[in-house]
Amino acid sequence: MIRCVAVDDEPLALNLVQSYIEKVPFLTLVEACESAYEAMDLLSDHPIDLILLDINMPDLSGIQFVKTLSHPPAVIFTTAYEQYALEGYELNVVDYLLKPFSFERFLKAVNKVKPDQFTTSTAKASSNQTPLPAPQTDSASDYMLVRVEHNIVKVSLNDILYIEGYKDYVKVYTTTEKPLLTIKSMKDVEGMLSGKGFIRVHRSYIVALNKIDSLRNNRIMVHEKNIPVGETYREQFYEKFIEGKL
């Protein structure tokens, strides 16, 4: 069982999180707090595994609160503000839920906090198991082929910064060469790069997740290029960006 605390200064938002917690069999709510100060007192007296924490609160924000904890429990931020995603990512939080979020999205977040990580016997049993061998990596997954004029060019995925769409064409920007213009649709490129560290953030842009330098007000910076995060792609982007993987 995961012992959790919900923290939010908005009563309606706090009640919603409480109702979601009650629906999840492996969660138990220790307390619902209306401020970070209440949660701070609670943590000093009770063992807590997970905090569901609002960010924008008076006096002490959720981010400031987490920074005061020397050994914080798992944290899931619940907030209406996208601009805090990068800072949340740097704090190594479990997930970042943008209000209003559904129960399905909430369940996906709390499922990342596995109940067995709080069960010593299970953890020990897992540690004694022989690890499975790592799957072999197909070298073809490390690059993509693009037709540029009359040539077929091999482009290393690790060198790609972002891809920009122009109707029936895309332009591939890399760290090593000038942009490569090729006849392809964004949908085709998105399919080719699925699960390989890339994410579509706009109808006209696909970016390499590990090439993102900064994030502010729904705009990301990649190698001095300012790229907007479209509303259609926003939830998926923030989810993947916080996870730090695709």
N, C-alpha and C positions, 0 to 999 in steps of 0.2 A: 504494500500500500504506500502511495506517495502522499506525504503530508504537505499540504500547500497553504499559501496565504494569498489572498486577493487584495490588491491595494489600488484604490481609485478614489479621487475626491468627488466624482460625479455619482450620486446615488443610483441613477438608472443604469449606468455602465457597470457599477459594482454588483447590482442585483442580477444583471445579465450573466456576468462571469460566474457568480454563485450558482445560478440555475444550470449553467453548462457543467460546472464541476460536479454537481449532484447527479448528472446523467452518466458520468464516467465511472465505471466500477472500481478502477484502481486509484482514484483520487479521493482524498478525504480533506475537507476544508477545516483547518484549525481555527482560522479567524478571518474576517473580512474587515479591512482597515481603510479608513478614509484619509489617511495621510502617511507619508513615509516615516514620520516620527512614531506613530503607533506601531508600525511594522518593525521599527528598530527596537522598540521595547520588547515586542513579542519574540524577536529572534534571539534576544539575550536570555530568554527564559525557556524557550521551547526548541526542540530539534525540528528544523524545517527543511524539506527536500526541494521545494519549488516555490518561486514567487511569480505570480501573475501581476505585473506591475505597470501601472500607467506612468507616462513620462512627464507630461505637463501638469505639475501640481504646484500649489503655492509654497513658498518658503524653501522647500527642499524637493527638487525634481527627482524623478525615478532614476535618471542617469547619475545624478549627484549622490543619491542614496547608495546605489550599487558600488560606486567608487569608494564609499566610506567603509565597505565591508572587506575585512582582510581575507575571509574565507566564505565568499557568497555561495548560497545554494544555486541550483539551476534557476535561470531567469527567462521568462517570456514577457517581452514588452507588449502592452496593449495601448495603442495610441492612435490619434487621428492625424498625426503629423509625420509625413514621409521624410522630412529633412533630417530626422534624427537617426535614420537607418545606418549610416556609415559609422556613427559613434557607437551605436548598439552593436554593430558587427565587431568593432574593435574591443568591446567588452566581452566578447565571446558568449553572447546570449544564445539560448536555444532557438528562439524564433522571434519574429517581429510581426505582430498582428495589427493590421490597419483597421481602425473602426470605420464603419460598422462591419464586423466579421460574423460569418455564419457559424453554427455549431460544427458543421463539417470541417471548416477551416481550423476551428479551435481544437477539434479532435486530432487533426493532422499534426498540430503543433505539440500537444501534450504526449502524443504517441512517440515523439522523439526522445522523451524522458522515460527510458525503459524501467519498468518496475523492478527488474532483477538487478539493476545496478545498486539498489538499496538493500538487497538480500545477500548477506555475506556468504552463505552456503552456496547459493547459486553462482555467485561470482567466482568462488574458489573452484567449483566444479567446471566452470567454463574455462578457467585458466589452465586446468590440467588436461584439457582436450588437445589433441594434436591438430595444429592449424592446417587447413586445406591448402594445397599448393596454389600459388597465384596463377590466374589464367594467363595463357600466352597472349601477348599483344600482337595483333596483326600490324605489320609495318605500314600497310596501306592506310591505316587509320591516322597516321602521323602527317599526312599531306592531302592536298586536293589538287586536281588537275583542272586548269582553266585554259580555254582557247583564246588567245590574244592575236588578232589578225589571222595570219596563216600558221601560227605556232601553237603548240600545246605546252603550257608552262606548268611545271611542278612547283607548288607553293607549300612550304612547311606550315602546318597549322600553328606552330609555336611562334611564327613570325607575323601572323596576321593580327592587326590591331582592331580593325573594324571593317565592315562592308556596307557600302552605301548603294541604295537602289535607285535606278533611273528607268522607270517603265520596263522595257524588255531587256535592259542591261543592268549589270551591277559593276561597281568599282571596288576592287579589293585593295585596301591600304595595308601595307606591311612595314616592318621595321627596317627592311633591307633594300627595297627597291622603290621606284616610283609607282604610283597606283596602276593597277592592272584593270583595264576595261574589257569585259567579256559579255557575250550574249547569254544571259541566264536570268531567270526570275528569282525574286527574293524567296518565294516559296520553295523553289528547288534548292537554293543555297541553305535555307533554314533546315530542310530535311537532311542535306548532306552533313551538316555540322551538328545535328541533334546528338546530345549526350557527349559532346567532345569539348566542353568548356566554353561554349558560345551561347548567347541568348539574344533573342530579338527584343529590342527595347522600343521600337518605333516602326511604323509601316515602311520607313526608308532606311532603317539601321539595324544591323546585327553587330554585336560587340564581343570581344574576347573578355570573359569575366576577369581573368588575372591581369588584364591590361588597364583596368579602370583605376585612374589615379585619385579621383575624388568624386563626391556626390553632393549636390546642393540644390534644393528647390526643384526637384524633378529634372535636373540636368546633370549629366555625368561628363567628366573630363577624361579623355583618352588621348594621350600623346599630344596635348595642346589643342585637341579638337573638342569643342563643346557640343554635346549630343543630347537632344531632348529625350525624355522618357515619356512615351505616349500613354494616354489614359488607358487604352485597351490592354497594354502590356505591363502596366504598373504593378499590379498585385503579384504577378508571377516573377517579375524582375526583383522586387524587394524580398520576396521569399527566397529566391535562389541566391541573391547577393548576401543575405544574412547567413544562409547555410554555408556559403563559401564554396559551393560545388554544384555541379549539374548532373 
